[in-house]
Amino acid sequence: MAKKETLGDGKCVICDDDAPNGLVCKKHWKDITAYIDEHDFPDDSKIRARYSNVKRKLVDETDTYKKTKLLTELIALTYIEDDEYEYSEDEDNLIDMIEEDIYDAIKSNSNSTNKYNKNNFKGYDEKVIIGKDVIEAESGDTRKKWETSFRCKDGHYVRSKAEMLIDNFLYDNNLLHAYEKKPFLTEENEIDKKRTSDFYLPKGKVYIEFWGLETQKYKESKELKTALYKRNNLKLIELEDNDIKNLEDVLTVKLAKNGIIIND
């Protein structure tokens, strides 16, 4: 069974005790391995369906004991999928998404008595938003200025109402998606490596960007970012304010052009 050494920061995300493998303590690792041994999923889609169901429950749950059980299961599911299925570098598996999903669950119940600590994740406080909302990497960690204050149906927290509508559309149509994935990690420029997309869909390997402003600086950032998508041969769907007004029709057509058909 693979152990992910990079996700945690030495403290258990469930109870805040020491975590030798970087993510969970020995007690909760034992619970996770027991779940893995006891469950058999016939295919990847069954794992993902269960993961989505557990994530929804986790976001809404306020009881500490029940939340702990759900979080244990969520982590276990990521390991099951990671061990059973192989993914290329440009495809997301569940373990790539769990950091954000756990943080969303923590934030959704910030008044509860659990010990979950978002600072247990390496790199989380280093995350910057570049090329959107006129924010550049030089300004440092921008999350204090641009909070993820809009909660979506799937538990994701995003930074604008338009992004919330896009996220909800993807969720309503059963399209697995990641929020703020970094598309340009192969670039030599360190700033470009940190640039994030708005959304990424593993099905079709498609990125989505919502361009919401018209300032000169924003336009320059947009041009630079779209050039990076083109240079890296990445599929990109672009949305603007007028598209949001008729999002269902517009995004359905744009997805179809990229090989993703929305079923009625």
matplotlib code that plots the C-alpha trace (Angstrom):
import matplotlib.pyplot as plt

x = [0.0, 1.4, 2.1, 1.9, 4.7, 3.9, 0.4, 0.6, 2.9, 3.7, 0.3, -2.7, -5.5, -8.0, -6.8, -3.7, -1.4, 2.0, 1.7, 4.7, 3.6, 2.8, -0.9, -2.5, -1.4, -0.8, -4.3, -6.1, -3.8, -4.8, -8.5, -7.8, -6.0, -8.8, -11.4, -9.2, -9.0, -12.7, -14.0, -13.8, -14.8, -15.3, -14.2, -13.0, -16.4, -17.7, -14.9, -15.5, -19.3, -18.7, -16.0, -18.5, -21.2, -18.9, -17.6, -21.1, -21.9, -18.6, -19.3, -22.7, -21.8, -21.3, -20.9, -17.2, -17.3, -19.3, -17.1, -14.0, -15.5, -16.3, -12.9, -11.2, -13.3, -12.6, -8.8, -9.1, -10.9, -8.1, -5.6, -7.8, -8.0, -4.4, -3.3, -5.7, -5.6, -2.8, -3.0, -0.8, 0.7, -2.1, -4.9, -6.3, -6.9, -8.7, -5.6, -4.8, -8.1, -8.3, -6.4, -8.9, -11.8, -10.7, -10.1, -13.6, -15.0, -13.1, -14.2, -17.8, -18.0, -15.6, -17.6, -17.4, -15.1, -13.0, -9.2, -8.9, -6.2, -5.8, -2.2, -1.3, -1.0, 2.3, 2.1, -1.4, -0.4, 1.9, -0.9, -1.3, -3.8, -2.1, -3.7, -7.2, -8.7, -5.7, -3.5, 0.1, 2.5, 4.7, 1.9, 2.4, -0.4, -3.6, -6.1, -6.5, -7.7, -9.6, -11.3, -13.0, -16.3, -18.8, -19.8, -20.9, -23.2, -20.3, -18.7, -16.0, -15.4, -14.7, -13.9, -16.8, -20.5, -19.7, -17.3, -19.9, -22.4, -19.8, -18.9, -22.6, -23.2, -20.3, -21.6, -25.2, -24.0, -21.8, -18.6, -15.7, -13.6, -10.7, -10.7, -7.5, -5.3, -1.9, -1.6, 1.9, 4.2, 6.5, 7.3, 10.8, 9.5, 8.7, 5.8, 4.2, 4.5, 2.3, -0.4, -3.8, -6.7, -10.3, -11.4, -10.0, -12.0, -10.2, -12.8, -11.6, -8.5, -10.1, -9.4, -12.0, -11.2, -13.7, -12.6, -14.5, -12.8, -11.9, -9.0, -5.8, -3.7, -6.3, -6.3, -2.5, -2.6, -5.3, -3.3, -0.2, -2.2, -4.0, -0.6, 0.7, -2.3, -1.6, 2.2, 1.5, -1.1, -3.8, -7.5, -9.2, -12.8, -13.1, -16.1, -17.0, -19.7, -22.2, -21.8, -22.7, -26.2, -26.9, -24.4, -26.2, -26.6, -23.2, -21.1, -23.0, -22.0, -18.4, -18.0, -19.4, -16.8, -14.2, -15.7, -17.7, -21.4, -24.0, -26.7, -30.2]
y = [0.0, 3.4, 6.0, 9.6, 11.5, 14.9, 15.6, 16.0, 18.1, 15.7, 16.1, 13.9, 15.8, 13.8, 14.3, 16.5, 13.8, 13.1, 11.5, 9.4, 9.2, 12.9, 12.6, 10.6, 9.2, 5.4, 4.9, 6.4, 4.8, 1.5, 2.5, 3.4, 0.2, -1.8, 0.0, -0.8, -4.5, -4.7, -3.1, -4.2, -1.8, -3.4, -0.4, 3.2, 4.7, 3.0, 4.4, 7.9, 7.7, 6.6, 9.4, 12.1, 10.7, 10.7, 14.2, 15.6, 14.1, 15.3, 18.9, 18.9, 16.8, 18.6, 15.7, 15.2, 11.4, 11.0, 13.5, 11.5, 8.3, 10.0, 11.6, 8.3, 6.7, 9.6, 9.2, 5.4, 5.8, 7.9, 5.2, 2.5, 4.3, 5.3, 1.7, 0.2, 2.6, 4.2, 7.8, 9.8, 13.1, 15.2, 13.2, 13.7, 10.9, 11.4, 11.7, 14.9, 16.4, 15.4, 18.3, 20.8, 18.6, 18.2, 21.9, 22.6, 20.2, 21.9, 25.4, 24.4, 23.6, 26.2, 26.5, 22.8, 21.4, 19.2, 19.7, 19.6, 22.0, 23.2, 24.2, 20.4, 20.5, 21.3, 24.1, 25.1, 28.5, 29.0, 28.7, 31.9, 32.9, 34.3, 35.6, 36.0, 38.9, 41.0, 39.3, 38.6, 36.2, 39.1, 40.1, 36.8, 34.8, 36.4, 34.2, 36.8, 39.3, 37.0, 34.5, 31.4, 32.6, 31.1, 27.5, 25.2, 22.3, 19.8, 21.5, 23.4, 27.0, 29.3, 33.0, 34.4, 33.9, 33.1, 30.3, 29.0, 28.7, 26.9, 24.5, 23.8, 23.1, 20.6, 19.0, 18.8, 17.1, 14.5, 15.9, 15.3, 18.5, 20.0, 23.7, 25.7, 23.0, 24.1, 23.4, 24.7, 22.8, 21.9, 25.5, 26.8, 30.0, 29.6, 32.2, 30.3, 27.1, 28.6, 29.8, 28.1, 27.3, 27.9, 24.3, 21.1, 18.1, 14.8, 13.6, 15.1, 16.7, 20.1, 23.3, 26.0, 29.7, 32.4, 35.9, 38.3, 41.7, 44.2, 46.2, 46.5, 44.6, 41.8, 41.7, 41.4, 38.6, 36.8, 37.0, 35.6, 32.8, 31.8, 31.7, 29.3, 27.0, 27.1, 26.5, 23.5, 22.1, 22.1, 22.1, 25.3, 26.5, 30.2, 31.8, 35.5, 37.4, 37.1, 33.4, 33.1, 34.6, 31.5, 29.1, 25.9, 26.3, 27.9, 25.5, 22.4, 23.4, 24.2, 20.9, 19.0, 20.6, 19.1, 15.7, 15.9, 15.3, 16.3, 13.7, 14.9]
z = [0.0, -1.0, 1.7, 0.6, 2.3, 0.7, 1.7, 5.5, 7.7, 10.6, 12.4, 12.0, 10.1, 12.2, 15.8, 15.6, 17.1, 15.6, 12.1, 11.1, 7.5, 7.3, 7.1, 10.0, 13.3, 13.9, 15.4, 12.4, 9.9, 11.5, 11.0, 7.4, 6.5, 8.2, 5.9, 2.9, 3.9, 4.4, 1.3, -2.4, -5.2, -8.6, -10.6, -10.4, -10.9, -7.8, -5.7, -7.0, -6.4, -2.8, -2.4, -3.6, -1.3, 1.7, 0.9, 0.8, 4.2, 5.7, 4.7, 6.4, 9.5, 12.8, 15.2, 15.9, 16.1, 12.9, 11.2, 12.2, 10.8, 7.5, 7.2, 7.8, 5.0, 2.7, 3.1, 2.8, -0.5, -2.0, -1.1, -2.6, -5.9, -5.9, -5.5, -7.9, -10.9, -12.8, -13.9, -16.2, -15.0, -16.4, -14.9, -11.4, -9.0, -5.7, -3.7, -5.6, -4.5, -0.9, 0.6, -0.7, 0.1, 3.8, 4.1, 2.7, 5.3, 8.1, 7.0, 6.6, 10.4, 11.7, 14.9, 15.8, 18.5, 16.2, 16.0, 12.3, 11.3, 7.7, 8.5, 8.7, 4.9, 3.3, 0.7, 1.6, 2.9, -0.1, -2.6, -4.7, -7.2, -10.3, -13.5, -12.0, -10.1, -11.2, -8.7, -9.5, -7.8, -6.5, -4.1, -2.1, -0.5, -1.8, 0.0, 2.9, 0.3, -2.0, 0.4, -0.9, 0.5, -1.9, -0.9, -3.8, -3.7, -3.6, -0.7, -2.7, -1.6, -4.5, -4.9, -6.9, -7.6, -11.2, -10.2, -7.8, -10.7, -12.8, -10.0, -9.4, -13.1, -13.1, -10.0, -11.2, -14.3, -12.5, -13.9, -11.6, -11.3, -9.5, -8.4, -8.9, -10.3, -11.5, -15.3, -16.0, -13.6, -16.5, -17.2, -16.2, -14.8, -11.2, -11.4, -14.3, -12.3, -9.6, -11.9, -11.3, -13.5, -12.4, -13.0, -14.4, -15.7, -15.8, -18.3, -21.5, -19.8, -20.1, -18.2, -17.6, -17.1, -16.2, -17.2, -15.1, -15.4, -18.1, -16.7, -18.7, -16.2, -16.1, -19.9, -20.0, -17.5, -19.5, -22.7, -20.9, -19.4, -22.6, -24.3, -21.7, -22.3, -26.0, -25.6, -23.4, -25.8, -23.1, -23.9, -22.6, -22.3, -21.8, -20.2, -19.7, -17.9, -20.8, -20.8, -17.1, -17.9, -20.1, -18.5, -19.1, -22.8, -23.4, -21.3, -22.6, -26.1, -25.2, -23.4, -26.3, -28.6, -26.3, -26.3, -23.1, -23.7, -21.0, -20.7, -20.3]

ax = plt.figure().add_subplot(projection="3d")
ax.plot(x, y, z, "-o")
ax.set_aspect("equal")
plt.show()
